[in-house]
Amino acid sequence: MQHPKKHRSIAAILLALAFLCLAAAYLAVVFISHDFLWFQTGFSDVPSRVVVYQAGQRSEFQDGQSGYQELANAIQACLNQGVAAPSGLDMSQPSLDDAYFKDVTVEAFFNSPVKLHAWFDTGEPTQMLFPITGNKAGQGVVFMGVNGVYLSNAPKLNTITPLLDALRMLGFEIG
């Protein structure tokens, strides 16, 4: 008669152990990402302004201006598709100078800190830099920044195609 109770207690122990392992894994990712909702997809924030740099020329787009809505929607669409992985890339000052004065780059500014959910820390940026051409381009990365300083280990996005399409539609030459 004691055998059924032993089987139930072993099953309960195994179930509790499995739960503890899952909880530990979840909390480890929370610790790494600084984000309790790291598993969540989607991005609903819209930039307050967008700047496109092309070979040293700066074009700024704000709400109500022609081209703003297309760029803001494209940026949101790219971010809404989520993050593929950390890139391991950083934005040095010479690379940032190239981004502003030599390459095609899109910079989005937000009125308050935003969160791009991922299993690694993406910070709480107020600006994002999308390299379109140049040495950081072609990898689908977005650099997260605060007060003009960009963090290392930029997230690699699942896609930047909506942004490329919007830039082409607005007449920017991106190759």
C-alpha positions in Angstrom: 0.0 0.0 0.0 2.9 2.4 0.4 4.1 2.2 -3.2 1.4 4.5 -4.7 2.3 7.2 -2.1 6.0 6.9 -2.9 5.3 7.3 -6.6 3.2 10.4 -6.0 5.8 12.0 -3.8 8.6 11.3 -6.3 6.4 12.8 -9.1 5.7 15.8 -6.9 9.5 16.3 -6.2 10.3 16.0 -9.9 7.5 18.5 -10.8 8.8 20.9 -8.1 12.4 20.5 -9.4 11.3 21.1 -13.0 9.5 24.3 -11.8 12.5 25.5 -9.9 14.8 24.9 -12.9 12.4 26.9 -15.2 12.1 29.7 -12.6 15.9 29.9 -12.3 16.3 30.1 -16.0 13.7 32.8 -16.3 15.3 34.8 -13.5 18.8 34.4 -15.0 17.6 36.0 -18.2 15.8 38.8 -16.2 19.1 39.4 -14.4 21.1 39.6 -17.7 18.5 41.6 -19.6 17.3 43.9 -16.8 13.8 43.2 -18.3 11.1 41.1 -16.7 9.3 41.1 -20.0 12.3 40.0 -22.1 10.2 37.4 -23.9 7.7 39.9 -25.1 7.6 40.9 -28.8 6.4 44.1 -30.3 7.4 47.8 -30.1 4.8 50.5 -30.1 6.8 53.7 -29.4 7.1 56.2 -32.3 10.1 58.6 -32.6 9.4 62.3 -32.0 11.9 63.1 -34.8 14.0 61.3 -37.3 17.2 62.5 -38.9 18.6 61.1 -42.1 22.3 61.7 -42.8 23.6 61.2 -46.3 27.2 62.1 -47.2 27.3 64.9 -44.7 23.8 66.2 -45.6 21.4 66.2 -42.7 17.6 66.0 -43.3 15.4 66.3 -40.2 11.8 65.0 -40.1 9.3 66.0 -37.4 5.7 65.2 -36.9 3.6 67.0 -39.5 6.4 67.3 -42.1 6.4 65.4 -45.3 8.3 62.1 -45.0 8.1 61.9 -41.2 5.2 59.5 -41.0 6.8 57.1 -43.5 10.1 57.1 -41.6 8.5 56.9 -38.1 6.2 54.0 -39.2 9.2 52.2 -40.9 11.3 52.5 -37.7 8.5 51.2 -35.6 7.9 48.3 -38.0 11.5 47.3 -37.9 11.6 47.4 -34.1 8.2 45.7 -33.9 9.7 42.6 -35.6 12.0 42.1 -32.7 15.6 41.3 -32.0 17.5 38.4 -33.5 20.6 38.5 -31.3 23.3 40.8 -29.8 25.7 41.9 -32.5 28.8 42.5 -30.4 29.3 45.8 -32.3 30.0 49.2 -30.8 29.9 52.7 -32.2 33.3 54.3 -31.7 33.8 58.1 -32.3 35.4 57.6 -35.7 32.5 55.3 -36.8 30.0 57.8 -35.5 31.8 60.6 -37.5 31.6 58.3 -40.6 27.9 57.7 -39.9 27.1 61.4 -39.7 29.4 62.8 -42.5 30.2 59.9 -44.9 27.5 57.2 -44.9 23.7 57.0 -45.0 22.4 56.7 -41.5 19.1 57.1 -39.8 18.8 58.5 -36.3 15.6 58.3 -34.3 14.9 60.4 -31.2 12.3 59.5 -28.6 10.8 62.0 -26.0 11.3 59.4 -23.2 13.3 56.2 -22.6 12.0 53.2 -24.6 12.5 49.5 -24.1 13.3 47.0 -26.9 12.6 43.7 -25.3 15.3 41.0 -25.8 17.0 38.3 -23.8 20.1 40.6 -23.3 20.3 44.1 -22.0 19.2 46.7 -24.6 19.2 49.6 -22.1 16.5 52.3 -22.1 17.6 54.5 -25.0 16.2 57.9 -26.0 17.8 57.7 -29.4 18.6 54.9 -31.9 21.1 54.9 -34.8 20.5 52.7 -37.9 23.5 52.4 -40.1 22.3 52.0 -43.7 25.6 52.2 -45.6 29.2 52.0 -44.4 31.2 49.6 -42.3 28.4 48.9 -39.8 25.7 48.4 -42.4 24.3 45.2 -43.8 24.0 43.6 -40.5 20.6 45.0 -39.5 21.8 46.5 -36.3 20.5 49.4 -34.3 22.6 51.3 -31.8 20.9 52.4 -28.7 21.9 55.7 -27.2 21.3 58.2 -24.4 22.5 61.8 -24.6 24.5 61.3 -27.8 26.4 58.3 -26.4 25.8 54.9 -28.0 26.0 51.7 -26.1 28.0 48.7 -27.2 26.6 45.4 -28.2 24.0 46.8 -30.6 20.9 44.6 -31.1 20.7 42.9 -34.5 17.1 43.3 -35.7 15.1 40.6 -37.5 14.6 43.1 -40.3 15.3 46.7 -41.4 13.6 46.2 -44.8 10.7 48.6 -43.9 13.3 51.4 -43.2 15.2 50.7 -46.4 11.9 50.8 -48.4 10.9 54.1 -46.8 14.3 55.7 -47.5 14.1 54.6 -51.2 10.5 55.9 -51.4 11.6 59.3 -50.1 14.4 59.5 -52.7 17.5 58.7 -50.6 20.2 56.7 -52.5 21.1 53.7 -50.4 22.6 51.4 -53.0 
